[in-house]
């Protein structure tokens, strides 16, 4: 039994033994960006990391350290935001995963909570598969959260209830719901967010203030740690089950066998 699922908390022999038992690693992907007066700048990274750990428990996997920053130039008008260029972000992501591949990792689950990372992660995942032989699945965990909890949380909004719940499930001490009160117009925010979330049309928005003049919008006042814990469990179970099934299907057509048994068990018990 591993004392932790976090790669950086384990010893070399523990990591070696785990990779032999199940060569699956999970890479959380988030960002450091402003989230209004009530949520920390690391909201996206906290969300990705805590969900990744819950998924790792269900899939018998290791959680790699999250890439420190993400691609988030849209939030740079506000203090607290740190962004990488897409080229730097892709390189850090790729080199992180390649290091684990050299030690025996064959399956990579990228768990992302920041929309600005999506294009870069797609390119990095392609390179990791074609150039380094890893079987890669990328999960947009923020969209899974929206599908499962958007109806009860007024959608997926920047700094809104879903994001507050994700942090409450991991670091409730960093959530300050008593400081909310300057949420931008939600109708306008939803309309602008919808522009960039369709399958057919993807406009470039240069500034978060185009969506929310105050930097955030939503209704986080009803968020609680209890609901956050429930959301975390629901999202992790859904991601573990679906990811296990996808890895199985990829193995069937790509010839992989190393982790199929353990992944099947994870899918059945998630």
Secondary structure as UniProt FT lines:
FT   HELIX           7..9
FT   HELIX           12..21
FT   STRAND          24..29
FT   TURN            36..38
FT   TURN            41..42
FT   HELIX           43..59
FT   STRAND          62..64
FT   HELIX           73..75
FT   TURN            76..77
FT   TURN            79..80
FT   STRAND          82..83
FT   HELIX           86..102
FT   TURN            103..104
FT   STRAND          107..112
FT   HELIX           115..117
FT   HELIX           118..132
FT   STRAND          135..140
FT   HELIX           141..149
FT   TURN            150..154
FT   TURN            158..159
FT   HELIX           161..168
FT   TURN            169..170
FT   HELIX           172..174
FT   HELIX           177..179
FT   HELIX           186..195
FT   HELIX           208..210
FT   TURN            213..214
FT   HELIX           220..222
FT   HELIX           225..254
FT   TURN            258..259
FT   HELIX           260..269
//
